[in-house]
Amino acid sequence: MMCRNFSLKSLLLTCFLTALLNPIVWNYQETSTLKRYQRNLRVVVSAKGANADQPISEGGSREQGEFSDGLKEDAVRDSTSRALDGVHPHITTVAAGVPNPGRSENATMDWLVESDLDDIAVRSRRVIYFVSPTYKRTSQMVDLNRLQQTLKLASIMNHERIYWIIVEDSPWCTKRVRDLLESSGLDYAHEAVLTPKGVPVLTSKGAKGAGHRGVAQRNLALRIISSIGAEGVVYFGDDDNAYNTQLFSELPYTRKVGILPVGFAALHTYERCEVSPATGRVIRFISGWEDNRKYPIDMGGFAFSTALLHMYKPTFRNSSYAGHLETNFIELLVSGYDELTPLAANCTKVLVWHVKTYIKEAKDITNDAAGFPILSRQT
């Protein structure tokens, strides 16, 4: 009888203690989870006196803010917007590899004719200037991160001297793009120029649209390359394309203008040139859309020597007809097909593809694993 009374008392005591302690334990666990969640979100507070709409001074310090026990929505929103803060332009200096052929036309032509590009020692010293215009969009950082990984791998496996030039279609360089460039470990230039408004595209049916995308950005990149001076090859690599790293082993073979196939261009499986087996020279282009273009080729389908940049100072022109930016530019560099260098096994291997990152619109507010709301963030 005493044992039965003792068991009943123990059971009642256990129930009482459980009811008393459960809310305390739950509150502690909830608070701990919230604090762990908050520690993973670093809120960046702008430097005193800094305006979010103005560039931040190079090397300017920033203070790290801390969350209080409550999740402050304004603070989280502030941290995500700081990714779009402005930073000053940056150009990394490059140690000369191949001697600069100089600004004189004779010196440049002599170098183009006499250089032995079959010599790997000569090719390895050439700089590949990889030019990527970019603009703010949902998939921007996804595309740039993927491209960064390709360039890093190519610099290890294929060609060490890669110089990445990113020019943003923006009034200023943004911090999030600068952070990505810094983490790449590559030599780089980071600039920004806004595409002018009110410049229509010329078509066979008249002027329409909002102008060519990337003209101002590519032209600024060409000026940067001219100022750097180290000899090499210029390639326009859009940030949303896909690249085989073998491309970077092929580009240094470019003497004047190098030509290579592009996959998924002009609504076809590929776009390329045809090479004569007898002479090894380009004889015609295979393209889904020619439109009387002398060089019916995509922006990612050619590269050119910096020697031609010094000689002719070519630029892209807003006056070009729609789809004619590439052919008009190449016409400023060479006079005919015999001056083109077929790359990628005589233009039989596709090493670059036109792709488009598709991102389904996400909801503005979602929850993390602990059930706490995460505010929408800039990609």
RODO-2510 file (C-alpha; in nm, 4 decimals, decimal comma):
residues 379
     n   res          X          Y          Z
     1     m     0,0000     0,0000     0,0000
     2     m     0,2851     0,2397     0,0845
     3     c     0,4591     0,1574    -0,2473
     4     r     0,1411     0,2331    -0,4374
     5     n     0,1012     0,5716    -0,2625
     6     f     0,4674     0,6518    -0,3290
     7     s     0,4311     0,5772    -0,7029
     8     l     0,1229     0,7957    -0,7243
     9     k     0,3008     1,0844    -0,5508
    10     s     0,6044     1,0469    -0,7839
    11     l     0,3811     1,0534    -1,0891
    12     l     0,1998     1,3652    -0,9717
    13     l     0,5311     1,5374    -0,8900
    14     t     0,6717     1,4509    -1,2351
    15     c     0,3649     1,5906    -1,4108
    16     f     0,3836     1,9093    -1,2059
    17     l     0,7546     1,9658    -1,2807
    18     t     0,7050     1,8932    -1,6524
    19     a     0,4223     2,1447    -1,6772
    20     l     0,6337     2,4015    -1,4927
    21     l     0,9615     2,3549    -1,6847
    22     n     0,8379     2,2929    -2,0424
    23     p     0,7666     2,6611    -2,1244
    24     i     1,1075     2,7609    -1,9843
    25     v     1,2939     2,4979    -2,1911
    26     w     1,0981     2,5844    -2,5071
    27     n     1,1623     2,9561    -2,4628
    28     y     1,5343     2,8892    -2,4157
    29     q     1,5533     2,6723    -2,7300
    30     e     1,3606     2,9272    -2,9332
    31     t     1,5854     3,2101    -2,8135
    32     s     1,9001     3,0066    -2,8866
    33     t     1,7795     2,9248    -3,2388
    34     l     1,7003     3,2896    -3,3057
    35     k     2,0411     3,4006    -3,1844
    36     r     2,2169     3,1385    -3,3974
    37     y     2,0144     3,2563    -3,6960
    38     q     2,1011     3,6176    -3,6212
    39     r     2,4721     3,5423    -3,5919
    40     n     2,4666     3,4020    -3,9468
    41     l     2,3318     3,7315    -4,0784
    42     r     2,6048     3,9947    -4,0750
    43     v     2,4544     4,3389    -4,0955
    44     v     2,6904     4,5869    -4,2557
    45     v     2,6482     4,9417    -4,1342
    46     s     2,7750     5,2076    -4,3741
    47     a     3,0654     5,4269    -4,2749
    48     k     2,9627     5,7429    -4,0966
    49     g     2,8612     6,0140    -4,3363
    50     a     2,8495     5,7774    -4,6368
    51     n     2,5557     5,7981    -4,8731
    52     a     2,4299     5,4702    -5,0185
    53     d     2,3902     5,6408    -5,3560
    54     q     2,7529     5,7560    -5,3747
    55     p     3,0773     5,5624    -5,4324
    56     i     3,2641     5,4525    -5,1212
    57     s     3,6251     5,5601    -5,0904
    58     e     3,8792     5,2926    -5,1806
    59     g     3,9796     5,1075    -4,8681
    60     g     3,7171     5,2905    -4,6621
    61     s     3,6350     5,1141    -4,3361
    62     r     3,2960     4,9756    -4,2462
    63     e     3,1619     4,8969    -3,9014
    64     q     3,0003     4,5620    -3,8272
    65     g     2,6585     4,5904    -3,6645
    66     e     2,5050     4,3301    -3,4335
    67     f     2,1487     4,2121    -3,3990
    68     s     1,9559     4,2672    -3,0811
    69     d     1,7342     3,9918    -2,9412
    70     g     1,4600     4,1001    -3,1810
    71     l     1,4916     4,0481    -3,5588
    72     k     1,5007     4,3994    -3,7044
    73     e     1,3624     4,3962    -4,0570
    74     d     1,5125     4,7350    -4,1423
    75     a     1,8584     4,6099    -4,0471
    76     v     1,8309     4,3006    -4,2680
    77     r     1,7000     4,5049    -4,5574
    78     d     1,9888     4,7485    -4,5075
    79     s     2,2472     4,4688    -4,5207
    80     t     2,1206     4,3397    -4,8553
    81     s     2,1060     4,6837    -5,0152
    82     r     2,4697     4,7484    -4,9212
    83     a     2,5724     4,4907    -5,1803
    84     l     2,4801     4,7525    -5,4396
    85     d     2,6846     5,0293    -5,2779
    86     g     2,9332     5,2034    -5,5031
    87     v     3,3090     5,1491    -5,4969
    88     h     3,5804     5,3277    -5,6887
    89     p     3,7013     5,1755    -6,0186
    90     h     4,0029     4,9473    -5,9964
    91     i     4,2637     4,8410    -6,2540
    92     t     4,5256     4,5809    -6,1639
    93     t     4,8664     4,6399    -6,3192
    94     v     5,0073     4,3605    -6,5340
    95     a     5,3715     4,2628    -6,5591
    96     a     5,4735     4,2688    -6,9241
    97     g     5,5073     3,9273    -7,0849
    98     v     5,5673     3,9731    -7,4557
    99     p     5,7221     4,3175    -7,5150
   100     n     5,4656     4,5753    -7,6174
   101     p     5,4996     4,6088    -7,9963
   102     g     5,4688     4,9831    -7,9593
   103     r     5,2398     5,2420    -8,1042
   104     s     5,4135     5,2669    -8,4438
   105     e     5,2462     5,0777    -8,7275
   106     n     5,5728     4,9290    -8,8569
   107     a     5,6733     4,7871    -8,5173
   108     t     5,3282     4,6365    -8,4736
   109     m     5,3223     4,4740    -8,8160
   110     d     5,6739     4,3360    -8,7672
   111     w     5,5691     4,1690    -8,4415
   112     l     5,2547     4,0193    -8,5975
   113     v     5,4509     3,8742    -8,8891
   114     e     5,7625     3,7558    -8,7076
   115     s     5,6239     3,6112    -8,3834
   116     d     5,6258     3,2314    -8,3647
   117     l     5,2895     3,1442    -8,2113
   118     d     5,3648     2,7734    -8,2394
   119     d     5,6178     2,8309    -7,9612
   120     i     5,4417     2,7638    -7,6309
   121     a     5,6830     3,0003    -7,4557
   122     v     5,5541     3,2886    -7,6706
   123     r     5,1891     3,1924    -7,6276
   124     s     5,2193     3,1532    -7,2516
   125     r     5,3438     3,5111    -7,2148
   126     r     5,0489     3,6625    -7,4000
   127     v     4,7733     3,8123    -7,1859
   128     i     4,4152     3,7039    -7,2529
   129     y     4,1960     4,0088    -7,1897
   130     f     3,8547     3,8624    -7,1113
   131     v     3,5963     4,1427    -7,1431
   132     s     3,2591     4,0932    -6,9715
   133     p     2,9955     4,3676    -6,9844
   134     t     2,7359     4,3111    -6,7120
   135     y     2,4179     4,4672    -6,5803
   136     k     2,1942     4,4309    -6,2758
   137     r     1,9395     4,1497    -6,3056
   138     t     1,8113     3,8574    -6,1003
   139     s     2,0657     3,6115    -6,2411
   140     q     2,3644     3,8497    -6,2510
   141     m     2,5589     3,7096    -5,9570
   142     v     2,4683     3,3520    -6,0502
   143     d     2,6185     3,4040    -6,3960
   144     l     2,9239     3,5915    -6,2689
   145     n     2,9989     3,3266    -6,0068
   146     r     2,9812     3,0529    -6,2690
   147     l     3,2072     3,2514    -6,5030
   148     q     3,4502     3,3221    -6,2195
   149     q     3,4869     2,9491    -6,1546
   150     t     3,5562     2,8866    -6,5240
   151     l     3,8240     3,1557    -6,5400
   152     k     3,9919     3,0359    -6,2202
   153     l     4,0064     2,6809    -6,3521
   154     a     4,1329     2,7985    -6,6915
   155     s     4,4104     3,0014    -6,5261
   156     i     4,5303     2,6814    -6,3564
   157     m     4,4743     2,4273    -6,6329
   158     n     4,5110     2,6181    -6,9600
   159     h     4,6587     2,9679    -6,9524
   160     e     4,7899     3,1525    -6,6488
   161     r     4,7846     3,5089    -6,7813
   162     i     4,4109     3,5832    -6,7830
   163     y     4,3035     3,9410    -6,7184
   164     w     3,9330     3,9794    -6,6422
   165     i     3,7708     4,3121    -6,7299
   166     i     3,4189     4,3684    -6,5970
   167     v     3,2379     4,6868    -6,6968
   168     e     2,9006     4,7394    -6,5343
   169     d     2,6109     4,9109    -6,7065
   170     s     2,5700     5,1351    -6,4050
   171     p     2,6583     5,4854    -6,2825
   172     w     2,9233     5,3275    -6,0564
   173     c     3,0950     4,9995    -5,9718
   174     t     2,9015     4,7943    -5,7178
   175     k     3,0453     4,6331    -5,4074
   176     r     2,9025     4,2889    -5,4771
   177     v     3,0810     4,2652    -5,8140
   178     r     3,4034     4,3969    -5,6571
   179     d     3,3858     4,1324    -5,3836
   180     l     3,3495     3,8621    -5,6476
   181     l     3,6495     3,9937    -5,8422
   182     e     3,8614     4,0125    -5,5285
   183     s     3,7809     3,6519    -5,4434
   184     s     3,8700     3,5289    -5,7934
   185     g     4,2449     3,5674    -5,7447
   186     l     4,2737     3,6945    -6,1044
   187     d     4,4181     4,0204    -6,2285
   188     y     4,1205     4,2377    -6,3110
   189     a     3,9800     4,5761    -6,4013
   190     h     3,6458     4,6895    -6,2635
   191     e     3,4784     4,9901    -6,4233
   192     a     3,1278     5,1179    -6,4871
   193     v     2,9572     5,3286    -6,7493
   194     l     2,5860     5,3789    -6,8010
   195     t     2,4400     5,3043    -7,1437
   196     p     2,3157     5,6348    -7,2858
   197     k     1,9415     5,6591    -7,3315
   198     g     1,7610     5,7656    -7,6446
   199     v     1,9965     5,5973    -7,8960
   200     p     1,7762     5,3730    -8,1134
   201     v     1,8916     5,0649    -8,3059
   202     l     1,8839     5,0975    -8,6830
   203     t     1,7029     4,8197    -8,8705
   204     s     1,5906     4,7664    -9,2289
   205     k     1,2494     4,8932    -9,1165
   206     g     1,3854     5,2072    -8,9527
   207     a     1,5091     5,3079    -8,6087
   208     k     1,3573     5,1377    -8,3068
   209     g     1,4379     5,0006    -7,9630
   210     a     1,6619     5,1336    -7,6891
   211     g     2,0025     5,0997    -7,8529
   212     h     2,2730     4,8332    -7,8621
   213     r     2,3485     4,6753    -7,5253
   214     g     2,7151     4,6649    -7,4251
   215     v     2,8576     4,9182    -7,6723
   216     a     2,9670     5,1757    -7,4140
   217     q     3,0953     4,9022    -7,1818
   218     r     3,3074     4,7266    -7,4477
   219     n     3,4512     5,0541    -7,5726
   220     l     3,5566     5,1474    -7,2194
   221     a     3,7199     4,8049    -7,1841
   222     l     3,9189     4,8671    -7,5037
   223     r     4,0514     5,1932    -7,3591
   224     i     4,1540     5,0084    -7,0419
   225     i     4,3430     4,7478    -7,2456
   226     s     4,5218     5,0208    -7,4401
   227     s     4,6287     5,1864    -7,1152
   228     i     4,7646     4,8602    -6,9706
   229     g     4,9911     4,8031    -7,2689
   230     a     5,0867     4,4363    -7,2219
   231     e     5,0580     4,2442    -7,5500
   232     g     4,7911     3,9809    -7,5789
   233     v     4,4548     3,8772    -7,7171
   234     v     4,1182     4,0461    -7,6588
   235     y     3,8078     3,8299    -7,6248
   236     f     3,4529     3,9494    -7,5549
   237     g     3,3073     3,6946    -7,3129
   238     d     2,9481     3,7632    -7,2121
   239     d     2,8821     3,6837    -6,8477
   240     d     2,5910     3,4485    -6,9226
   241     n     2,7655     3,2232    -7,1777
   242     a     2,9138     2,8810    -7,1043
   243     y     3,2821     2,8173    -7,1816
   244     n     3,5055     2,5142    -7,2192
   245     t     3,8403     2,5937    -7,0565
   246     q     4,0115     2,4654    -7,3737
   247     l     3,9085     2,8006    -7,5227
   248     f     4,1906     2,9617    -7,3249
   249     s     4,4468     2,7300    -7,4818
   250     e     4,3205     2,8283    -7,8289
   251     l     4,3012     3,2077    -7,7963
   252     p     4,6812     3,2667    -7,7738
   253     y     4,7157     3,1289    -8,1303
   254     t     4,5378     3,4417    -8,2596
   255     r     4,7649     3,6414    -8,4905
   256     k     4,5332     3,9155    -8,6151
   257     v     4,1729     3,7994    -8,5742
   258     g     4,0915     3,4487    -8,4503
   259     i     3,7618     3,2817    -8,5410
   260     l     3,5866     2,9998    -8,3544
   261     p     3,2420     2,8345    -8,3522
   262     v     2,9650     2,9359    -8,1117
   263     g     2,6950     2,6952    -7,9993
   264     f     2,3254     2,7885    -7,9947
   265     a     2,3897     3,1089    -8,1926
   266     a     2,1392     3,2666    -8,4321
   267     l     1,8710     3,0135    -8,3265
   268     h     2,0814     2,7262    -8,4634
   269     t     2,2851     2,4459    -8,3069
   270     y     2,6061     2,6293    -8,3911
   271     e     2,7549     2,9047    -8,6042
   272     r     3,1043     2,8643    -8,7518
   273     c     3,3383     2,9240    -9,0417
   274     e     3,4447     2,6736    -9,3080
   275     v     3,8172     2,6202    -9,3644
   276     s     3,9883     2,5055    -9,6850
   277     p     4,1746     2,1755    -9,6252
   278     a     4,4321     2,2780    -9,8848
   279     t     4,5213     2,6231    -9,7538
   280     g     4,3980     2,6161    -9,3936
   281     r     4,2248     2,9489    -9,4489
   282     v     3,8669     3,0590    -9,3920
   283     i     3,6622     3,0405    -9,7115
   284     r     3,3084     3,1080    -9,5870
   285     f     3,0819     3,1282    -9,2825
   286     i     2,7971     2,8964    -9,1876
   287     s     2,5302     3,0974    -9,0069
   288     g     2,1570     3,0822    -8,9615
   289     w     2,1309     3,4556    -9,0189
   290     e     2,3648     3,6420    -9,2535
   291     d     2,1717     3,9551    -9,3562
   292     n     2,4473     4,0662    -9,5959
   293     r     2,7079     4,0623    -9,3195
   294     k     3,0664     4,0204    -9,4423
   295     y     3,1543     3,8402    -9,1189
   296     p     2,8325     3,6720    -8,9985
   297     i     2,9611     3,5800    -8,6561
   298     d     2,8635     3,6130    -8,2916
   299     m     3,0384     3,8364    -8,0358
   300     g     3,1803     3,5253    -7,8687
   301     g     3,3075     3,3880    -8,2000
   302     f     3,6183     3,5999    -8,2487
   303     a     3,9268     3,7350    -8,0739
   304     f     4,1916     3,9803    -8,1898
   305     s     4,5463     4,0885    -8,1154
   306     t     4,6109     4,3965    -7,9039
   307     a     4,8555     4,4985    -8,1762
   308     l     4,5554     4,5792    -8,3972
   309     l     4,4009     4,7739    -8,1114
   310     h     4,7103     4,9964    -8,0971
   311     m     4,7251     5,0303    -8,4758
   312     y     4,3637     5,1050    -8,5656
   313     k     4,1972     5,2044    -8,2370
   314     p     3,8698     5,0303    -8,3308
   315     t     3,5460     5,0957    -8,1434
   316     f     3,1920     4,9654    -8,1512
   317     r     2,9429     5,2075    -8,2996
   318     n     2,5861     5,2768    -8,1992
   319     s     2,5221     5,3574    -8,5656
   320     s     2,5611     4,9883    -8,6593
   321     y     2,2493     4,8126    -8,7803
   322     a     2,0881     4,5575    -8,5501
   323     g     2,3022     4,2431    -8,5507
   324     h     2,5912     4,4136    -8,7315
   325     l     2,8067     4,5176    -8,4350
   326     e     3,0463     4,2251    -8,4823
   327     t     3,0930     4,2495    -8,8574
   328     n     3,1402     4,6280    -8,8478
   329     f     3,4035     4,5902    -8,5759
   330     i     3,5977     4,3132    -8,7540
   331     e     3,5967     4,5195    -9,0745
   332     l     3,8019     4,7792    -8,8852
   333     l     4,0683     4,5157    -8,8074
   334     v     4,1168     4,3112    -9,1254
   335     s     4,0481     4,3504    -9,4962
   336     g     3,9508     3,9936    -9,5844
   337     y     3,9140     3,6271    -9,4925
   338     d     4,2826     3,5545    -9,5592
   339     e     4,3742     3,7533    -9,2455
   340     l     4,1556     3,5398    -9,0181
   341     t     4,3010     3,2628    -8,7993
   342     p     4,0686     2,9606    -8,7648
   343     l     4,0852     2,8323    -8,4062
   344     a     3,9373     2,5265    -8,2328
   345     a     4,0597     2,2600    -8,4778
   346     n     3,9811     2,4657    -8,7880
   347     c     3,6467     2,5744    -8,6451
   348     t     3,5201     2,2187    -8,5919
   349     k     3,4987     2,2222    -8,2098
   350     v     3,2458     2,4271    -8,0141
   351     l     3,4090     2,5754    -7,7032
   352     v     3,1554     2,8478    -7,6207
   353     w     2,7756     2,8331    -7,6017
   354     h     2,4988     3,0889    -7,5792
   355     v     2,2934     2,9977    -7,2745
   356     k     2,0444     3,1877    -7,0625
   357     t     1,9976     3,1407    -6,6897
   358     y     1,6296     3,1026    -6,6101
   359     i     1,5193     3,1866    -6,2570
   360     k     1,1565     3,1494    -6,1594
   361     e     1,0351     3,4436    -5,9574
   362     a     1,0730     3,3706    -5,5861
   363     k     0,8294     3,4835    -5,3195
   364     d     0,9230     3,7981    -5,1345
   365     i     0,9141     3,6302    -4,7944
   366     t     1,0101     3,2719    -4,7112
   367     n     1,0977     3,0879    -4,3913
   368     d     1,4171     2,9203    -4,2846
   369     a     1,4384     2,5720    -4,1290
   370     a     1,3621     2,7142    -3,7836
   371     g     1,0458     2,8816    -3,9092
   372     f     1,1765     3,2380    -3,8936
   373     p     1,1016     3,4743    -4,1857
   374     i     1,3816     3,5642    -4,4230
   375     l     1,3350     3,8938    -4,6013
   376     s     1,3781     3,9035    -4,9780
   377     r     1,7408     3,9611    -5,0753
   378     q     1,9100     4,1013    -5,3797
   379     t     2,0595     3,8166    -5,5804
***
